[in-house]
């Protein structure tokens, strides 16, 4: 709890609480970042599941992965800034904790996909094997759950 109190006292957190403009701008940047993550991930997962079949996965995959990573990084930074405004309240919020858990699950899914050979083979023009398709479907479910949990945070305060 001392760490949360210190974070709450951080000058940036105090500025976000005081400003009528700064907090809404950071919040909007967080939402835009989430949109970038979800847009890139869903497009990629849809391709893995069979949509856009004329576009080679090796062509579509790498830029979408980079865009998702950029969006995730921006969402993490803006999310941390928003968290700093009321860290104790967020740390006790079940929807916030569910969101973090789902994000961790989504990242583990990405890691498992990247470690396996199926993803590399699919990017190289090979068949998209069942484990890669399952990972794509799981990805869509998990990231949707993270967004829903994130939206639910304000309703459990």
C-alpha positions in Angstrom: 0.0 0.0 0.0 2.9 2.4 0.6 3.9 2.0 -3.1 0.3 2.8 -4.1 0.3 5.9 -1.9 3.6 7.0 -3.3 2.3 6.6 -6.8 -0.8 8.6 -5.9 1.4 11.4 -4.7 3.6 11.4 -7.8 3.5 14.9 -9.4 2.3 13.5 -12.7 -0.7 11.8 -11.0 -1.4 15.0 -9.1 -1.3 17.0 -12.3 -3.7 14.6 -14.0 -6.1 14.9 -11.1 -6.0 18.7 -11.1 -6.2 19.3 -14.8 -9.5 19.6 -16.6 -7.7 18.9 -19.9 -4.8 16.6 -19.2 -6.7 13.6 -17.8 -9.3 13.5 -20.7 -6.4 13.7 -23.2 -4.6 10.8 -21.6 -7.9 8.9 -21.4 -8.5 9.5 -25.1 -5.0 8.4 -26.0 -5.6 5.2 -24.0 -8.8 4.5 -25.9 -7.0 5.2 -29.3 -4.2 2.9 -28.3 -6.6 0.2 -27.4 -8.3 0.7 -30.8 -5.0 0.3 -32.5 -4.2 -2.9 -30.6 -7.7 -4.4 -31.2 -7.8 -3.4 -34.8 -4.5 -4.9 -35.6 -5.0 -8.1 -33.6 -8.5 -8.7 -34.9 -7.4 -8.2 -38.5 -4.5 -10.6 -38.1 -6.6 -13.2 -36.2 -9.4 -12.9 -38.8 -6.8 -13.6 -41.5 -5.4 -16.6 -39.6 -9.0 -17.9 -39.3 -9.5 -17.7 -43.0 -10.6 -14.1 -43.9 -8.8 -12.1 -46.5 -7.5 -15.4 -48.0 -6.0 -13.7 -51.1 -3.6 -11.7 -48.9 -0.6 -13.7 -47.9 -0.2 -14.0 -44.2 3.5 -13.4 -44.6 2.6 -10.0 -46.1 -0.1 -9.0 -43.6 1.3 -10.5 -40.4 4.5 -8.5 -39.7 3.1 -5.0 -40.0 0.0 -5.9 -38.0 2.1 -7.4 -35.3 4.2 -4.2 -35.2 1.1 -2.0 -35.0 -0.4 -4.2 -32.3 2.9 -3.9 -30.3 3.0 -0.1 -30.8 -0.7 0.2 -29.6 0.0 -2.1 -26.7 3.0 0.0 -25.6 1.0 3.2 -25.9 -1.9 1.6 -24.0 0.4 0.4 -21.2 1.9 3.9 -20.8 -1.4 5.7 -20.9 -3.0 3.0 -18.7 -0.3 3.4 -16.1 -0.8 7.2 -16.1 -4.6 6.7 -15.6 -3.9 4.1 -12.9 -1.6 6.6 -11.0 -4.6 8.9 -10.4 -6.3 6.5 -8.0 -4.0 3.4 -7.6 -5.5 2.1 -4.4 -9.1 2.2 -5.8 -8.0 0.5 -9.1 -5.9 -2.1 -7.3 -9.0 -3.1 -5.4 -11.4 -3.1 -8.4 -12.2 -6.7 -9.6 -12.8 -5.5 -13.2 -9.4 -3.9 -13.2 -7.8 -7.0 -11.9 -9.7 -9.1 -14.5 -8.5 -6.8 -17.2 -4.8 -7.2 -16.1 -5.3 -11.0 -15.9 -6.8 -11.1 -19.4 -4.0 -8.9 -20.8 -1.5 -11.3 -19.2 -3.3 -14.2 -20.8 -3.3 -12.5 -24.2 0.4 -11.9 -23.9 1.1 -15.5 -22.9 -1.0 -16.6 -25.9 1.2 -14.4 -28.2 4.4 -15.8 -26.6 3.2 -19.4 -27.0 2.4 -18.7 -30.6 5.8 -17.1 -31.3 7.7 -20.0 -29.6 5.9 -22.6 -31.7 6.9 -23.4 -35.3 3.3 -23.2 -36.7 3.3 -19.4 -36.8 6.7 -19.2 -38.6 5.6 -21.8 -41.1 2.3 -19.9 -41.7 4.2 -16.6 -42.3 6.5 -18.4 -44.7 3.5 -19.4 -46.8 2.8 -22.8 -45.2 -0.6 -24.0 -44.1 -2.1 -22.4 -41.0 -2.2 -25.4 -38.6 -5.0 -26.0 -36.0 -2.9 -24.8 -33.0 -2.4 -21.4 -34.7 -6.1 -21.1 -35.5 -6.9 -22.0 -31.9 -4.5 -19.3 -30.7 -6.2 -16.8 -33.1 -9.7 -17.6 -31.8 -8.4 -17.5 -28.2 -6.8 -14.2 -28.9 -10.1 -12.7 -30.1 -11.9 -13.9 -27.0 -9.2 -12.8 -24.6 -8.7 -9.3 -26.0 -12.4 -8.8 -26.2 -12.7 -9.8 -22.6 -9.9 -7.3 -21.6 -11.7 -4.5 -23.3 -15.0 -5.4 -21.7 -13.4 -5.7 -18.3 -11.7 -2.3 -18.9 -15.1 -0.7 -19.7 -16.6 -2.4 -16.6 -14.1 -0.7 -14.2 -16.1 2.5 -13.8 -19.2 0.5 -12.9 -17.6 -1.3 -10.0 -16.3 1.8 -8.2 
